[in-house]
């Protein structure tokens, strides 16, 4: 899966033809989550609270 961004140890990945709704796959120190691009909210999985806030920004 192509890497879109790496910052503060947070890895963001995305497939161009993945299932709806539009989202990114986020990994951080063993945590994995899907983050909705429209809302910035974690839709599946878990991230530490501070990491989720950084991704949402």
PyMOL Python script that loads the backbone (N, CA, C, O; Angstrom):
from pymol import cmd

cmd.read_pdbstr("""\
ATOM      1  N   UNK A   1       0.855  -1.166   0.000  1.00  0.00           N
ATOM      2  CA  UNK A   1       0.000   0.000   0.000  1.00  0.00           C
ATOM      3  C   UNK A   1       0.907   1.238   0.000  1.00  0.00           C
ATOM      4  O   UNK A   1       1.822   1.322   0.819  1.00  0.00           O
ATOM      5  N   UNK A   2       0.675   2.179  -0.887  1.00  0.00           N
ATOM      6  CA  UNK A   2       1.527   3.361  -0.983  1.00  0.00           C
ATOM      7  C   UNK A   2       1.478   4.226   0.284  1.00  0.00           C
ATOM      8  O   UNK A   2       0.415   4.432   0.870  1.00  0.00           O
ATOM      9  N   UNK A   3       2.633   4.720   0.688  1.00  0.00           N
ATOM     10  CA  UNK A   3       2.715   5.600   1.849  1.00  0.00           C
ATOM     11  C   UNK A   3       2.464   7.034   1.389  1.00  0.00           C
ATOM     12  O   UNK A   3       3.122   7.528   0.474  1.00  0.00           O
ATOM     13  N   UNK A   4       1.503   7.694   2.036  1.00  0.00           N
ATOM     14  CA  UNK A   4       1.204   9.096   1.734  1.00  0.00           C
ATOM     15  C   UNK A   4       2.048  10.035   2.574  1.00  0.00           C
ATOM     16  O   UNK A   4       2.516  11.070   2.099  1.00  0.00           O
ATOM     17  N   UNK A   5       2.235   9.653   3.848  1.00  0.00           N
ATOM     18  CA  UNK A   5       2.902  10.555   4.765  1.00  0.00           C
ATOM     19  C   UNK A   5       3.509   9.785   5.932  1.00  0.00           C
ATOM     20  O   UNK A   5       2.979   8.761   6.365  1.00  0.00           O
ATOM     21  N   UNK A   6       4.628  10.298   6.431  1.00  0.00           N
ATOM     22  CA  UNK A   6       5.234   9.794   7.665  1.00  0.00           C
ATOM     23  C   UNK A   6       5.614  11.022   8.478  1.00  0.00           C
ATOM     24  O   UNK A   6       6.416  11.840   8.028  1.00  0.00           O
ATOM     25  N   UNK A   7       5.045  11.156   9.674  1.00  0.00           N
ATOM     26  CA  UNK A   7       5.379  12.272  10.545  1.00  0.00           C
ATOM     27  C   UNK A   7       5.198  11.842  11.987  1.00  0.00           C
ATOM     28  O   UNK A   7       4.223  11.167  12.316  1.00  0.00           O
ATOM     29  N   UNK A   8       6.122  12.222  12.846  1.00  0.00           N
ATOM     30  CA  UNK A   8       6.108  11.851  14.268  1.00  0.00           C
ATOM     31  C   UNK A   8       5.946  10.346  14.473  1.00  0.00           C
ATOM     32  O   UNK A   8       5.389   9.919  15.484  1.00  0.00           O
ATOM     33  N   UNK A   9       6.424   9.540  13.530  1.00  0.00           N
ATOM     34  CA  UNK A   9       6.294   8.089  13.635  1.00  0.00           C
ATOM     35  C   UNK A   9       4.942   7.556  13.194  1.00  0.00           C
ATOM     36  O   UNK A   9       4.687   6.355  13.289  1.00  0.00           O
ATOM     37  N   UNK A  10       4.073   8.437  12.714  1.00  0.00           N
ATOM     38  CA  UNK A  10       2.733   8.057  12.247  1.00  0.00           C
ATOM     39  C   UNK A  10       2.824   7.827  10.744  1.00  0.00           C
ATOM     40  O   UNK A  10       3.301   8.688  10.005  1.00  0.00           O
ATOM     41  N   UNK A  11       2.363   6.660  10.294  1.00  0.00           N
ATOM     42  CA  UNK A  11       2.415   6.325   8.872  1.00  0.00           C
ATOM     43  C   UNK A  11       1.000   6.354   8.306  1.00  0.00           C
ATOM     44  O   UNK A  11       0.106   5.687   8.827  1.00  0.00           O
ATOM     45  N   UNK A  12       0.796   7.121   7.249  1.00  0.00           N
ATOM     46  CA  UNK A  12      -0.495   7.199   6.572  1.00  0.00           C
ATOM     47  C   UNK A  12      -0.410   6.566   5.204  1.00  0.00           C
ATOM     48  O   UNK A  12       0.457   6.918   4.404  1.00  0.00           O
ATOM     49  N   UNK A  13      -1.310   5.630   4.928  1.00  0.00           N
ATOM     50  CA  UNK A  13      -1.322   4.929   3.638  1.00  0.00           C
ATOM     51  C   UNK A  13      -2.725   4.988   3.038  1.00  0.00           C
ATOM     52  O   UNK A  13      -3.719   5.181   3.738  1.00  0.00           O
ATOM     53  N   UNK A  14      -2.769   4.812   1.686  1.00  0.00           N
ATOM     54  CA  UNK A  14      -4.073   4.857   1.018  1.00  0.00           C
ATOM     55  C   UNK A  14      -4.009   4.119  -0.313  1.00  0.00           C
ATOM     56  O   UNK A  14      -3.033   4.234  -1.054  1.00  0.00           O
ATOM     57  N   UNK A  15      -5.054   3.368  -0.604  1.00  0.00           N
ATOM     58  CA  UNK A  15      -5.236   2.762  -1.923  1.00  0.00           C
ATOM     59  C   UNK A  15      -6.168   3.649  -2.719  1.00  0.00           C
ATOM     60  O   UNK A  15      -7.137   4.175  -2.173  1.00  0.00           O
ATOM     61  N   UNK A  16      -5.893   3.823  -4.001  1.00  0.00           N
ATOM     62  CA  UNK A  16      -6.741   4.690  -4.828  1.00  0.00           C
ATOM     63  C   UNK A  16      -8.105   4.069  -5.113  1.00  0.00           C
ATOM     64  O   UNK A  16      -9.054   4.801  -5.397  1.00  0.00           O
ATOM     65  N   UNK A  17      -8.236   2.739  -5.046  1.00  0.00           N
ATOM     66  CA  UNK A  17      -9.522   2.102  -5.371  1.00  0.00           C
ATOM     67  C   UNK A  17     -10.059   1.268  -4.215  1.00  0.00           C
ATOM     68  O   UNK A  17     -10.725   0.256  -4.433  1.00  0.00           O
ATOM     69  N   UNK A  18      -9.767   1.695  -2.975  1.00  0.00           N
ATOM     70  CA  UNK A  18     -10.226   0.975  -1.783  1.00  0.00           C
ATOM     71  C   UNK A  18     -11.732   1.194  -1.590  1.00  0.00           C
ATOM     72  O   UNK A  18     -12.338   2.032  -2.258  1.00  0.00           O
ATOM     73  N   UNK A  19     -12.312   0.444  -0.685  1.00  0.00           N
ATOM     74  CA  UNK A  19     -13.758   0.487  -0.427  1.00  0.00           C
ATOM     75  C   UNK A  19     -14.188   1.837   0.154  1.00  0.00           C
ATOM     76  O   UNK A  19     -13.389   2.508   0.808  1.00  0.00           O
ATOM     77  N   UNK A  20     -15.451   2.244  -0.080  1.00  0.00           N
ATOM     78  CA  UNK A  20     -15.967   3.485   0.498  1.00  0.00           C
ATOM     79  C   UNK A  20     -16.219   3.303   2.001  1.00  0.00           C
ATOM     80  O   UNK A  20     -16.307   2.164   2.460  1.00  0.00           O
ATOM     81  N   UNK A  21     -16.335   4.357   2.761  1.00  0.00           N
ATOM     82  CA  UNK A  21     -16.111   5.761   2.433  1.00  0.00           C
ATOM     83  C   UNK A  21     -14.619   6.051   2.297  1.00  0.00           C
ATOM     84  O   UNK A  21     -13.798   5.246   2.738  1.00  0.00           O
ATOM     85  N   UNK A  22     -14.249   7.192   1.693  1.00  0.00           N
ATOM     86  CA  UNK A  22     -12.836   7.539   1.536  1.00  0.00           C
ATOM     87  C   UNK A  22     -12.139   7.588   2.904  1.00  0.00           C
ATOM     88  O   UNK A  22     -12.631   8.222   3.837  1.00  0.00           O
ATOM     89  N   UNK A  23     -11.002   6.919   3.006  1.00  0.00           N
ATOM     90  CA  UNK A  23     -10.304   6.824   4.283  1.00  0.00           C
ATOM     91  C   UNK A  23      -8.815   6.596   4.064  1.00  0.00           C
ATOM     92  O   UNK A  23      -8.379   6.275   2.958  1.00  0.00           O
ATOM     93  N   UNK A  24      -8.038   6.767   5.139  1.00  0.00           N
ATOM     94  CA  UNK A  24      -6.622   6.417   5.112  1.00  0.00           C
ATOM     95  C   UNK A  24      -6.379   5.365   6.187  1.00  0.00           C
ATOM     96  O   UNK A  24      -7.099   5.291   7.182  1.00  0.00           O
ATOM     97  N   UNK A  25      -5.361   4.565   5.966  1.00  0.00           N
ATOM     98  CA  UNK A  25      -4.927   3.573   6.929  1.00  0.00           C
ATOM     99  C   UNK A  25      -3.779   4.210   7.704  1.00  0.00           C
ATOM    100  O   UNK A  25      -2.802   4.666   7.110  1.00  0.00           O
ATOM    101  N   UNK A  26      -3.897   4.241   9.018  1.00  0.00           N
ATOM    102  CA  UNK A  26      -2.890   4.881   9.857  1.00  0.00           C
ATOM    103  C   UNK A  26      -2.267   3.839  10.777  1.00  0.00           C
ATOM    104  O   UNK A  26      -2.970   3.029  11.381  1.00  0.00           O
ATOM    105  N   UNK A  27      -0.933   3.870  10.877  1.00  0.00           N
ATOM    106  CA  UNK A  27      -0.200   2.971  11.767  1.00  0.00           C
ATOM    107  C   UNK A  27       0.681   3.805  12.685  1.00  0.00           C
ATOM    108  O   UNK A  27       1.287   4.792  12.267  1.00  0.00           O
ATOM    109  N   UNK A  28       0.742   3.381  13.960  1.00  0.00           N
ATOM    110  CA  UNK A  28       1.612   4.049  14.924  1.00  0.00           C
ATOM    111  C   UNK A  28       1.961   3.072  16.030  1.00  0.00           C
ATOM    112  O   UNK A  28       1.083   2.675  16.797  1.00  0.00           O
ATOM    113  N   UNK A  29       3.206   2.681  16.129  1.00  0.00           N
ATOM    114  CA  UNK A  29       3.734   1.826  17.196  1.00  0.00           C
ATOM    115  C   UNK A  29       2.814   0.653  17.533  1.00  0.00           C
ATOM    116  O   UNK A  29       2.472   0.444  18.697  1.00  0.00           O
ATOM    117  N   UNK A  30       2.419  -0.100  16.527  1.00  0.00           N
ATOM    118  CA  UNK A  30       1.587  -1.274  16.741  1.00  0.00           C
ATOM    119  C   UNK A  30       0.094  -1.019  16.701  1.00  0.00           C
ATOM    120  O   UNK A  30      -0.691  -1.966  16.653  1.00  0.00           O
ATOM    121  N   UNK A  31      -0.312   0.231  16.720  1.00  0.00           N
ATOM    122  CA  UNK A  31      -1.729   0.586  16.590  1.00  0.00           C
ATOM    123  C   UNK A  31      -2.047   0.725  15.112  1.00  0.00           C
ATOM    124  O   UNK A  31      -1.212   1.184  14.333  1.00  0.00           O
ATOM    125  N   UNK A  32      -3.251   0.329  14.726  1.00  0.00           N
ATOM    126  CA  UNK A  32      -3.708   0.492  13.343  1.00  0.00           C
ATOM    127  C   UNK A  32      -5.148   0.974  13.362  1.00  0.00           C
ATOM    128  O   UNK A  32      -5.943   0.556  14.203  1.00  0.00           O
ATOM    129  N   UNK A  33      -5.475   1.856  12.426  1.00  0.00           N
ATOM    130  CA  UNK A  33      -6.836   2.379  12.357  1.00  0.00           C
ATOM    131  C   UNK A  33      -7.143   2.860  10.945  1.00  0.00           C
ATOM    132  O   UNK A  33      -6.249   3.172  10.158  1.00  0.00           O
ATOM    133  N   UNK A  34      -8.434   2.906  10.657  1.00  0.00           N
ATOM    134  CA  UNK A  34      -8.928   3.550   9.445  1.00  0.00           C
ATOM    135  C   UNK A  34      -9.484   4.899   9.873  1.00  0.00           C
ATOM    136  O   UNK A  34     -10.248   4.983  10.834  1.00  0.00           O
ATOM    137  N   UNK A  35      -9.102   5.953   9.163  1.00  0.00           N
ATOM    138  CA  UNK A  35      -9.552   7.303   9.506  1.00  0.00           C
ATOM    139  C   UNK A  35     -10.339   7.860   8.327  1.00  0.00           C
ATOM    140  O   UNK A  35      -9.831   7.944   7.209  1.00  0.00           O
ATOM    141  N   UNK A  36     -11.576   8.235   8.591  1.00  0.00           N
ATOM    142  CA  UNK A  36     -12.462   8.805   7.573  1.00  0.00           C
ATOM    143  C   UNK A  36     -11.909  10.150   7.122  1.00  0.00           C
ATOM    144  O   UNK A  36     -11.615  11.005   7.958  1.00  0.00           O
ATOM    145  N   UNK A  37     -11.761  10.353   5.817  1.00  0.00           N
ATOM    146  CA  UNK A  37     -11.198  11.599   5.297  1.00  0.00           C
ATOM    147  C   UNK A  37     -12.135  12.796   5.450  1.00  0.00           C
ATOM    148  O   UNK A  37     -11.669  13.930   5.558  1.00  0.00           O
ATOM    149  N   UNK A  38     -13.438  12.564   5.461  1.00  0.00           N
ATOM    150  CA  UNK A  38     -14.377  13.680   5.565  1.00  0.00           C
ATOM    151  C   UNK A  38     -14.488  14.207   6.985  1.00  0.00           C
ATOM    152  O   UNK A  38     -14.603  15.415   7.192  1.00  0.00           O
ATOM    153  N   UNK A  39     -14.454  13.303   7.976  1.00  0.00           N
ATOM    154  CA  UNK A  39     -14.645  13.719   9.366  1.00  0.00           C
ATOM    155  C   UNK A  39     -13.358  13.753  10.174  1.00  0.00           C
ATOM    156  O   UNK A  39     -13.274  14.459  11.178  1.00  0.00           O
ATOM    157  N   UNK A  40     -12.352  12.995   9.745  1.00  0.00           N
ATOM    158  CA  UNK A  40     -11.114  12.888  10.500  1.00  0.00           C
ATOM    159  C   UNK A  40     -11.207  11.952  11.688  1.00  0.00           C
ATOM    160  O   UNK A  40     -10.258  11.828  12.462  1.00  0.00           O
ATOM    161  N   UNK A  41     -12.341  11.293  11.835  1.00  0.00           N
ATOM    162  CA  UNK A  41     -12.563  10.394  12.966  1.00  0.00           C
ATOM    163  C   UNK A  41     -12.099   8.977  12.646  1.00  0.00           C
ATOM    164  O   UNK A  41     -12.159   8.537  11.498  1.00  0.00           O
ATOM    165  N   UNK A  42     -11.633   8.269  13.679  1.00  0.00           N
ATOM    166  CA  UNK A  42     -11.256   6.865  13.536  1.00  0.00           C
ATOM    167  C   UNK A  42     -12.540   6.068  13.330  1.00  0.00           C
ATOM    168  O   UNK A  42     -13.433   6.099  14.176  1.00  0.00           O
ATOM    169  N   UNK A  43     -12.634   5.357  12.212  1.00  0.00           N
ATOM    170  CA  UNK A  43     -13.841   4.586  11.925  1.00  0.00           C
ATOM    171  C   UNK A  43     -13.674   3.113  12.264  1.00  0.00           C
ATOM    172  O   UNK A  43     -14.662   2.398  12.435  1.00  0.00           O
ATOM    173  N   UNK A  44     -12.425   2.654  12.362  1.00  0.00           N
ATOM    174  CA  UNK A  44     -12.170   1.262  12.703  1.00  0.00           C
ATOM    175  C   UNK A  44     -10.773   1.174  13.297  1.00  0.00           C
ATOM    176  O   UNK A  44      -9.859   1.851  12.827  1.00  0.00           O
ATOM    177  N   UNK A  45     -10.597   0.360  14.310  1.00  0.00           N
ATOM    178  CA  UNK A  45      -9.300   0.217  14.952  1.00  0.00           C
ATOM    179  C   UNK A  45      -9.127   1.221  16.070  1.00  0.00           C
ATOM    180  O   UNK A  45     -10.090   1.848  16.511  1.00  0.00           O
ATOM    181  N   UNK A  46      -7.886   1.372  16.529  1.00  0.00           N
ATOM    182  CA  UNK A  46      -7.598   2.284  17.637  1.00  0.00           C
ATOM    183  C   UNK A  46      -6.282   3.004  17.414  1.00  0.00           C
ATOM    184  O   UNK A  46      -5.352   2.472  16.809  1.00  0.00           O
ATOM    185  N   UNK A  47      -6.228   4.231  17.918  1.00  0.00           N
ATOM    186  CA  UNK A  47      -5.011   5.031  17.964  1.00  0.00           C
ATOM    187  C   UNK A  47      -4.961   5.693  19.332  1.00  0.00           C
ATOM    188  O   UNK A  47      -6.010   5.972  19.913  1.00  0.00           O
ATOM    189  N   UNK A  48      -3.760   5.954  19.865  1.00  0.00           N
ATOM    190  CA  UNK A  48      -3.692   6.739  21.096  1.00  0.00           C
ATOM    191  C   UNK A  48      -4.362   8.097  20.871  1.00  0.00           C
ATOM    192  O   UNK A  48      -4.351   8.630  19.762  1.00  0.00           O
ATOM    193  N   UNK A  49      -4.933   8.635  21.918  1.00  0.00           N
ATOM    194  CA  UNK A  49      -5.707   9.883  21.824  1.00  0.00           C
ATOM    195  C   UNK A  49      -4.911  11.017  21.176  1.00  0.00           C
ATOM    196  O   UNK A  49      -5.429  11.718  20.307  1.00  0.00           O
ATOM    197  N   UNK A  50      -3.662  11.201  21.590  1.00  0.00           N
ATOM    198  CA  UNK A  50      -2.846  12.285  21.023  1.00  0.00           C
ATOM    199  C   UNK A  50      -2.540  12.062  19.548  1.00  0.00           C
ATOM    200  O   UNK A  50      -2.512  13.012  18.766  1.00  0.00           O
ATOM    201  N   UNK A  51      -2.311  10.817  19.169  1.00  0.00           N
ATOM    202  CA  UNK A  51      -2.037  10.505  17.768  1.00  0.00           C
ATOM    203  C   UNK A  51      -3.284  10.754  16.930  1.00  0.00           C
ATOM    204  O   UNK A  51      -3.196  11.321  15.841  1.00  0.00           O
ATOM    205  N   UNK A  52      -4.441  10.334  17.426  1.00  0.00           N
ATOM    206  CA  UNK A  52      -5.702  10.572  16.714  1.00  0.00           C
ATOM    207  C   UNK A  52      -5.931  12.067  16.510  1.00  0.00           C
ATOM    208  O   UNK A  52      -6.414  12.479  15.456  1.00  0.00           O
ATOM    209  N   UNK A  53      -5.588  12.886  17.509  1.00  0.00           N
ATOM    210  CA  UNK A  53      -5.761  14.337  17.390  1.00  0.00           C
ATOM    211  C   UNK A  53      -4.821  14.914  16.326  1.00  0.00           C
ATOM    212  O   UNK A  53      -5.211  15.803  15.569  1.00  0.00           O
ATOM    213  N   UNK A  54      -3.590  14.412  16.268  1.00  0.00           N
ATOM    214  CA  UNK A  54      -2.632  14.881  15.259  1.00  0.00           C
ATOM    215  C   UNK A  54      -3.129  14.521  13.865  1.00  0.00           C
ATOM    216  O   UNK A  54      -3.086  15.351  12.957  1.00  0.00           O
ATOM    217  N   UNK A  55      -3.598  13.297  13.691  1.00  0.00           N
ATOM    218  CA  UNK A  55      -4.099  12.844  12.390  1.00  0.00           C
ATOM    219  C   UNK A  55      -5.322  13.643  11.980  1.00  0.00           C
ATOM    220  O   UNK A  55      -5.468  13.997  10.810  1.00  0.00           O
ATOM    221  N   UNK A  56      -6.196  13.927  12.922  1.00  0.00           N
ATOM    222  CA  UNK A  56      -7.414  14.685  12.617  1.00  0.00           C
ATOM    223  C   UNK A  56      -7.077  16.101  12.134  1.00  0.00           C
ATOM    224  O   UNK A  56      -7.758  16.637  11.260  1.00  0.00           O
ATOM    225  N   UNK A  57      -6.046  16.696  12.692  1.00  0.00           N
ATOM    226  CA  UNK A  57      -5.619  18.037  12.255  1.00  0.00           C
ATOM    227  C   UNK A  57      -5.259  18.003  10.797  1.00  0.00           C
ATOM    228  O   UNK A  57      -4.874  19.027  10.232  1.00  0.00           O
TER     229      UNK A  57
END
""", "prot")
cmd.dss("prot")
cmd.show_as("cartoon", "prot")
cmd.util.cbc("prot")
cmd.orient("prot")
